[in-house]
């Protein structure tokens, strides 16, 4: 009994895996109901029933089979079925063509010059010409059916556009995820190097001093042991100060350190970067932190959203303020309503900073001014 339940659970799991990712294709099968209804009420001959079942089987079969010959056969059977239903039974059956466009865009993801895409357009155009030229169909119905057939073609292009946008978005997300992983790895390596170079050496010293103090105590040389223990205390204190310094460096990068990180990220993202740093005096910690945050956020926007392949960073200094100018050759802004880059606006409020979008496109140029 338990074995039977396990088998049922396994079969159910396999069925879910089979359906996974194909729900949209299965939902669209509901429109085949019309063929069954018309057979039942006598509008269509009974032999349409097995032909429709075979069309459904071909449609589903193409979702799972990897055999090219079988896919080829199923594809052209579906075309033949739609053509027969449209020409012999009723012209409105041309709407079944959306099954073809559905498969083309979302399953096969075909380019324009494949046998499936070409045969789809030949079929839809031939059926449309048949409808327009058929004298048995009145003019009003011809116009309506022409609109229907045009909708099938328009639907294909809309689906294609939606798919390409979705694909581009997913690729961008994967690309950003890859960059984030590389950055995390880079940061881990940097932390590891800093800790190894400082704390690692300190622990070795502490171990040696402790062993030496222990030997002095064994020899009853209290004064020498006290000296070693004092040095251990001093090294520990120095190590704590150094550790705090490392932690602070992890929290706050200098402008030059941030520019180096940005340069590495841009290289990973295949974006050509130009940097011009004209700062000659050291900013206060708050101002430097603000500048690095502005640089980080603006360059992240370039990488993640702009689709740019060129970027320039310019940092200038005057008597009263610092200016960060970032430009790129990417998508830019469609419209500007004053709410863009709100997180940067919030950050620079602390130092009475101002942000301006100098050019919204070709190139996109953003200027941030921060008081000294």
C-alpha positions in Angstrom: 0.0 0.0 0.0 2.8 2.4 0.9 4.7 1.4 -2.3 1.6 2.2 -4.3 1.3 5.6 -2.7 5.0 6.3 -3.3 4.5 5.4 -7.0 1.5 7.7 -7.3 3.5 10.6 -5.7 6.4 9.9 -8.1 4.0 9.9 -11.1 2.4 13.2 -9.8 5.8 14.8 -9.4 6.8 13.7 -13.0 3.6 15.1 -14.3 4.2 18.5 -12.6 7.7 18.6 -14.0 6.3 17.8 -17.4 3.8 20.7 -17.2 6.3 23.1 -15.6 7.0 26.1 -17.8 4.2 25.1 -20.3 1.1 26.3 -18.5 0.4 29.0 -21.1 0.5 26.5 -24.0 -2.0 24.2 -22.2 -4.4 27.0 -21.4 -4.6 28.0 -25.0 -5.9 24.5 -25.9 -9.3 25.6 -24.6 -10.0 27.1 -28.1 -10.1 23.6 -29.6 -13.3 23.1 -27.8 -15.1 25.0 -30.6 -14.2 22.2 -33.0 -15.6 19.6 -30.7 -18.8 21.6 -30.1 -19.4 22.0 -33.8 -18.9 18.3 -34.4 -21.4 17.5 -31.6 -24.1 19.9 -32.9 -23.7 18.6 -36.5 -22.1 21.8 -38.0 -18.9 19.9 -38.7 -18.6 16.3 -40.0 -17.6 13.7 -37.5 -14.2 12.9 -39.1 -13.1 16.4 -37.8 -13.0 14.9 -34.3 -10.0 12.6 -34.9 -8.3 15.2 -37.0 -8.7 17.7 -34.1 -7.4 15.2 -31.6 -4.4 14.6 -33.8 -3.8 18.4 -34.1 -3.9 18.7 -30.3 -1.4 15.8 -30.0 0.9 17.4 -32.6 0.7 20.7 -30.7 1.6 19.1 -27.4 4.1 16.8 -29.0 6.1 19.7 -30.3 6.5 21.0 -26.7 8.4 17.8 -25.7 9.9 15.9 -28.6 13.5 16.5 -29.6 13.3 14.4 -32.8 13.6 16.9 -35.7 11.7 14.7 -38.2 8.8 14.3 -35.8 8.7 18.0 -35.0 8.8 18.7 -38.8 5.9 16.3 -39.3 3.8 17.7 -36.4 4.4 21.3 -37.5 3.2 20.7 -41.1 0.3 18.6 -39.9 -0.9 21.5 -37.7 -0.5 23.9 -40.8 -2.5 21.4 -42.9 -5.2 21.1 -40.2 -5.6 24.9 -39.9 -5.6 25.3 -43.7 -8.3 22.6 -44.2 -10.4 23.9 -41.4 -10.3 27.5 -42.9 -10.8 26.6 -46.6 -13.2 23.7 -46.3 -15.2 24.3 -43.1 -15.2 28.0 -42.1 -12.9 31.0 -42.8 -12.9 32.0 -39.1 -10.8 29.0 -38.4 -7.8 31.0 -39.6 -7.7 32.2 -36.0 -6.2 28.8 -35.1 -3.0 30.3 -36.6 -2.2 31.8 -33.3 -1.2 28.3 -32.2 1.6 28.5 -34.7 2.8 32.0 -33.6 2.6 30.9 -30.0 5.0 28.0 -30.7 7.3 30.0 -32.9 7.9 32.8 -30.4 7.7 31.2 -26.9 8.8 27.6 -27.6 11.0 27.3 -30.6 12.2 31.0 -30.3 12.8 31.0 -34.1 14.5 33.7 -36.0 12.8 35.1 -39.1 14.4 32.8 -41.7 13.6 29.3 -40.5 11.3 26.8 -42.2 8.7 27.2 -39.5 8.6 31.0 -39.6 8.6 31.1 -43.4 5.9 28.4 -43.6 3.8 30.3 -41.0 3.8 33.5 -43.1 3.2 31.7 -46.3 0.2 29.9 -44.8 -1.3 33.0 -43.2 -0.9 35.1 -46.4 -2.3 32.3 -48.6 -5.3 31.8 -46.4 -5.9 35.6 -46.2 -5.8 35.9 -50.0 -8.2 33.0 -50.3 -10.6 34.7 -47.9 -10.4 38.1 -49.8 -10.8 36.4 -53.2 -13.6 34.0 -52.3 -16.8 35.3 -54.0 -18.9 33.1 -51.7 -18.0 35.3 -48.7 -19.8 38.7 -48.6 -17.7 41.9 -48.5 -18.5 42.6 -44.9 -17.4 39.2 -43.7 -14.3 39.4 -45.9 -13.3 42.7 -44.2 -13.8 41.2 -40.8 -11.9 38.0 -41.6 -9.1 40.1 -43.1 -8.9 42.0 -39.8 -8.8 38.7 -38.0 -6.0 37.3 -40.1 -4.1 40.6 -39.7 -4.5 40.2 -36.0 -2.8 36.8 -36.2 0.2 38.4 -37.9 0.2 41.4 -35.5 -0.1 39.1 -32.5 3.0 37.3 -33.8 5.1 40.5 -33.9 3.8 41.6 -30.5 4.7 38.3 -29.0 8.1 38.4 -30.7 8.7 41.9 -29.3 7.6 40.8 -25.8 9.8 37.8 -25.9 12.9 39.8 -27.1 12.4 42.3 -24.3 11.9 39.5 -21.7 15.1 37.8 -23.0 17.1 41.0 -22.9 15.9 41.7 -19.4 16.9 38.2 -18.2 20.3 38.4 -19.9 20.9 41.8 -18.2 19.9 40.2 -14.8 22.2 37.3 -15.4 25.0 39.7 -16.4 24.5 41.9 -13.3 24.4 38.8 -11.2 27.7 37.6 -12.7 29.2 41.0 -12.0 27.9 41.0 -8.4 29.5 37.6 -7.9 32.8 38.8 -9.3 32.6 41.9 -7.1 31.9 39.8 -4.0 34.8 37.5 -4.8 37.1 40.5 -5.4 36.0 41.9 -2.0 36.5 38.6 -0.2 40.0 38.4 -1.7 40.8 42.0 -0.6 39.5 41.3 3.0 41.5 38.1 3.0 44.7 39.8 1.9 44.3 42.6 4.5 43.6 40.2 7.3 46.5 37.9 6.3 49.0 40.7 6.0 48.1 42.3 9.4 46.3 40.0 11.8 48.0 36.8 10.6 51.4 38.2 11.3 50.2 39.5 14.7 49.0 36.0 15.8 52.3 34.5 14.9 54.1 37.1 17.1 51.6 36.5 20.0 52.2 32.7 19.8 56.0 33.1 19.9 55.9 35.6 22.7 53.5 33.4 24.7 55.7 30.4 24.3 58.8 32.4 25.3 57.0 33.7 28.4 56.1 30.2 29.3 59.7 29.0 29.1 60.9 32.0 31.2 58.3 31.0 33.9 59.5 27.4 33.8 63.0 28.7 34.5 61.6 31.0 37.2 62.8 34.1 35.3 59.9 36.3 36.3 61.3 39.6 35.0 61.8 38.3 31.5 58.4 36.6 31.5 56.8 39.9 32.7 58.6 41.7 29.8 57.2 39.2 27.2 53.7 39.5 28.6 53.9 43.3 28.5 54.9 43.0 24.8 52.0 40.6 24.2 49.6 43.2 25.7 51.1 46.0 23.5 50.9 43.8 20.4 47.2 42.9 21.2 46.4 46.6 21.7 48.1 47.5 18.4 46.3 44.6 16.6 42.9 45.9 17.9 43.6 49.3 16.5 44.7 47.9 13.2 41.6 45.6 13.0 39.4 48.7 13.6 41.3 50.4 10.8 40.7 47.5 8.4 37.0 47.4 9.3 36.7 51.2 8.7 38.4 50.7 5.3 35.9 48.0 4.5 33.1 50.4 5.3 34.6 53.5 3.5 36.7 53.5 0.4 38.7 56.5 -0.6 37.8 58.1 -4.0 40.9 56.6 -5.7 40.0 53.1 -4.3 36.4 53.5 -5.5 37.6 54.6 -8.9 39.8 51.5 -9.1 36.9 49.2 -8.2 34.6 51.0 -10.7 37.3 50.5 -13.4 37.4 46.7 -12.6 33.6 46.5 -12.8 33.4 48.4 -16.1 36.0 46.0 -17.6 33.9 43.0 -16.5 30.9 44.7 -18.1 32.7 45.4 -21.4 32.2 49.1 -21.0 35.1 51.4 -22.1 35.8 53.8 -19.2 37.5 57.2 -19.1 38.5 58.7 -15.7 39.7 62.2 -15.0 40.3 62.9 -11.3 41.2 66.6 -10.7 40.9 66.6 -6.9 44.0 68.1 -5.3 43.0 68.5 -1.6 41.8 65.7 0.7 38.0 66.0 1.4 36.5 65.5 4.8 35.5 61.9 5.6 31.8 62.7 5.2 32.3 64.4 1.8 34.6 61.7 0.5 32.1 59.0 1.6 29.3 60.9 -0.2 31.4 61.2 -3.4 32.2 57.5 -3.4 28.5 56.6 -2.8 27.5 58.9 -5.7 30.2 57.3 -8.0 29.1 53.8 -7.0 25.4 54.4 -7.5 25.7 56.3 -10.8 28.1 53.7 -12.3 25.8 50.9 -11.2 23.0 52.6 -13.1 25.2 52.7 -16.2 26.0 49.0 -15.9 22.6 47.7 -15.0 20.2 49.9 -17.0 21.9 52.0 -19.8 23.1 49.3 -22.3 26.1 51.7 -22.8 29.5 50.6 -24.1 31.3 53.9 -23.2 31.4 55.9 -19.9 33.3 58.9 -18.7 33.9 60.0 -15.1 35.2 63.5 -14.4 35.8 64.8 -10.8 36.6 68.5 -10.4 37.4 70.7 -7.5 36.8 74.5 -7.1 37.2 76.8 -4.1 33.8 75.9 -2.6 32.8 72.5 -3.9 33.5 69.2 -5.7 31.8 68.3 -9.0 31.2 64.7 -10.2 30.2 64.4 -13.9 29.3 61.1 -15.4 28.3 60.6 -19.0 27.5 57.5 -21.1 26.3 56.6 -24.6 23.4 54.4 -23.4 19.6 54.5 -23.4 19.3 57.7 -21.3 16.0 59.1 -19.9 12.8 59.1 -21.9 11.2 61.8 -19.8 12.5 63.9 -16.9 10.1 64.8 -14.1 12.4 65.6 -11.2 12.0 62.3 -9.3 14.9 60.5 -11.0 17.9 59.4 -9.0 16.0 60.0 -5.7 18.3 57.9 -3.6 21.3 60.0 -4.7 19.3 63.2 -4.0 18.7 61.9 -0.4 22.4 61.1 0.1 23.8 64.5 -1.0 21.3 66.4 1.2 23.7 65.8 4.1 26.4 67.9 2.4 24.0 70.4 0.7 24.7 68.7 -2.7 22.8 69.3 -5.9 22.2 66.9 -8.8 21.4 68.0 -12.4 20.7 65.9 -15.5 22.7 68.0 -18.1 21.7 65.8 -21.0 19.1 63.1 -21.0 20.3 61.2 -24.0 23.2 60.9 -26.6 25.1 61.2 -24.4 23.4 61.0 -21.0 25.3 63.4 -18.7 24.7 63.8 -14.9 26.4 66.4 -12.8 26.5 66.2 -9.0 27.9 69.2 -7.0 28.9 68.7 -3.4 29.9 71.5 -1.0 33.3 71.2 0.6 
